[in-house]
Amino acid sequence: MRKKFSPRKGPFALLALFLLLFLAGIALGEPTRVLEQAWSICLSCIGIG
């Protein structure tokens, strides 16, 4: 007899958690902050800022 396939719930729960944290970061404006920091670092590296 073959066993019925039952998907594991752990990976789906982790995926849902990461998606929730990703959306929360976007809602709080984290991408903008990261780009601002990258911009200032790059300008200081090449001697403009």
N, C-alpha and C positions, 0 to 999 in steps of 0.2 A: 504494500500500500504506500502511496505517496502522501507526503505531508502537504497540507495546504499552505500556500505562500501567505505569510502575514508580514507586512512591512514593519520595520522597526520605527519606533516613535521618537527616539533620541535625536537622530539627525534632523528630523523635521522641526523638533522643538528648538534645537540650536539655530537652525536657519531662521525661524521666526524671531528668535531673540536678537540675532545679528541684524535682521532687517529692521526691527523696532529701534535698535540703537542707531543704525544708519540714518533712519528717518528723523530721529530725535536730534542727531548731530546737524543734519541739514536744516531743521527747523530753528536751531539755536544759532545758525550762522557760522558754523565752524569752517566750511570751505572758504569763505571770505577771509577769515582770520589767517588761515594757512597760506593763502595766496598773498596776503599782505606781508607776512613774515618772509616768504620766499622772495618777494619783490625787494624788500629792504636788504636782505642778505646778498642778493645778486648785485644790487647797486653798490653796496659797500665792497664787494669782492673786486669789482672792476674799477673802483676808485671814483665813482661819481657821487655816491651818497655819503 
